Amino acid sequence: MTYIVELPNEKENGLFKNGESITMTKISIDPESCTHCGICMKICPVGIIIPGAEDNVPFIPAEAETFCSECGACEAYCPTECISPIFETEHYDTTEIGTAGITSEQLGTYMVNRRSIRNYLGKPVDKATIKSMLDIVRYSPSGMNSQPVNWTIVHDTERVKKLTAHSIEWMRNVLESDVDHPVKPFMPALIGSFEAGNDPICRGAPHIAIAHAPAENPMAFTDSIIALTWFELAAPGFGLGACWAGFLKIAADSYEPIREELGLPEGHAVQYAMMFGYPKYKAKSVPGRNPAKIKWI
Ligand SMILES: Cc1cc2nc3c(=O)[nH]c(=O)nc-3n(C[C@H](O)[C@H](O)[C@H](O)COP(=O)(O)O)c2cc1C
């Protein structure tokens, strides 16, 4: 097998796994239940699990543990469930494995019925429901399993209204200045709609989910978009609807009062935002979309 991470030559380095002498800090493998099937070694994305020199029980050499992304693949795929994480982690409360009997048709129906929801009932979503959604969303994939996304849930609807007001304030400032901004052409209409009593930014949603992470983390944006995509997809399963809050995200990038309202940790940036709540209307049909643009090579 080829290793993505270059491991030290065990023999040359005198690194032998002999009983207690090697202490792994990432995973523990129960030698009694291990059948030496080698699946953990094949499944490890960085190839750092290798056979023990004496008893053939797999292990991670101490030098390689730093490359473990704590993805849990070895634990999840071990047929005898003899691998346990030692690192701090929290498991999802399920005994189901796989697709829980969901057919591709059922999945397709669920996914294509997701719509951007821009009209909400006044009814608030209780925190337990939001926590259950985020408990699913924390399983969304992230680069090197770094899980950089932090959530600020704007649960207080009055604060949501303030975020809209701040966004409009920012747009007024931009319009009055010489600053060039790609959203500038849309600003007069958005301000006009706000002045007419509408909420063109957060659409009258009771709540906003803010995905934030350290601004200097170059991977956090992609990971946040994936996490929010999961959030939006999970919403209908809880009877909820959501919509990307693009204008809010754009305003948050430029306007300090929005960051202050959110009370983000120092150095964190709003990676993206999503409004959510109970939908006011129910779609009657699924709209059309472009056919998939595919090139087979
Ligand atoms: C990155 C992104 C930003 C968006 N920003 C907004 C927004 O600020 N306001 C809004 O009403 N819809 C916003 N949308 C929703 C899109 O308009 C919507 O996804 C698209 O029209 C397709 O409709 P559907 O989601 O119902 O399939 C955004 C969508 C994405 C992916």
The ligand as a Tripos MOL2 file, in Angstrom:
@<TRIPOS>MOLECULE
LIG
   31    33     1     0     0
SMALL
NO_CHARGES

@<TRIPOS>ATOM
      1 C1        -25.0940   32.2200   -2.3810 C.3       1 LIG1
      2 C2        -26.5530   32.5370   -2.4540 C.ar      1 LIG1
      3 C3        -27.0220   33.7730   -2.0210 C.ar      1 LIG1
      4 C4        -28.3840   34.0570   -2.0540 C.ar      1 LIG1
      5 N1        -28.8270   35.2330   -1.5490 N.ar      1 LIG1
      6 C5        -30.1580   35.4790   -1.5160 C.ar      1 LIG1
      7 C6        -30.6660   36.6950   -0.9030 C.ar      1 LIG1
      8 O1        -29.9150   37.5310   -0.4040 O.2       1 LIG1
      9 N2        -32.0020   36.8960   -0.8920 N.ar      1 LIG1
     10 C7        -32.8700   35.9800   -1.4270 C.ar      1 LIG1
     11 O2        -34.0750   36.2210   -1.3970 O.2       1 LIG1
     12 N3        -32.4200   34.8130   -2.0250 N.ar      1 LIG1
     13 C8        -31.0980   34.5520   -2.0470 C.ar      1 LIG1
     14 N4        -30.6320   33.3600   -2.6030 N.ar      1 LIG1
     15 C9        -31.5890   32.3610   -3.0860 C.3       1 LIG1
     16 C10       -31.5780   32.1950   -4.6270 C.3       1 LIG1
     17 O3        -32.2040   33.2920   -5.1950 O.3       1 LIG1
     18 C11       -32.2930   30.8600   -4.9510 C.3       1 LIG1
     19 O4        -31.5390   29.7920   -4.4720 O.3       1 LIG1
     20 C12       -32.5280   30.6500   -6.4290 C.3       1 LIG1
     21 O5        -33.3910   31.6360   -6.9410 O.3       1 LIG1
     22 C13       -33.1220   29.2820   -6.7300 C.3       1 LIG1
     23 O6        -34.3590   29.0940   -6.0670 O.3       1 LIG1
     24 P1        -34.5980   27.8510   -5.1000 P.3       1 LIG1
     25 O7        -33.5480   27.9400   -4.0080 O.co2     1 LIG1
     26 O8        -35.9860   27.9810   -4.5570 O.co2     1 LIG1
     27 O9        -34.4160   26.5980   -5.9040 O.co2     1 LIG1
     28 C14       -29.2870   33.0870   -2.5710 C.ar      1 LIG1
     29 C15       -28.8060   31.8400   -3.0070 C.ar      1 LIG1
     30 C16       -27.4680   31.5580   -2.9370 C.ar      1 LIG1
     31 C17       -26.9850   30.1960   -3.3550 C.3       1 LIG1
@<TRIPOS>BOND
     1     1     2 1
     2     2     3 ar
     3     2    30 ar
     4     3     4 ar
     5     4     5 ar
     6     4    28 ar
     7     5     6 ar
     8     6     7 ar
     9     6    13 1
    10     7     8 2
    11     7     9 ar
    12     9    10 ar
    13    10    11 2
    14    10    12 ar
    15    12    13 ar
    16    13    14 ar
    17    14    15 1
    18    14    28 ar
    19    15    16 1
    20    16    17 1
    21    16    18 1
    22    18    19 1
    23    18    20 1
    24    20    21 1
    25    20    22 1
    26    22    23 1
    27    23    24 1
    28    24    25 2
    29    24    26 1
    30    24    27 1
    31    28    29 ar
    32    29    30 ar
    33    30    31 1
@<TRIPOS>SUBSTRUCTURE
     1 LIG1         1 GROUP 0 **** ****
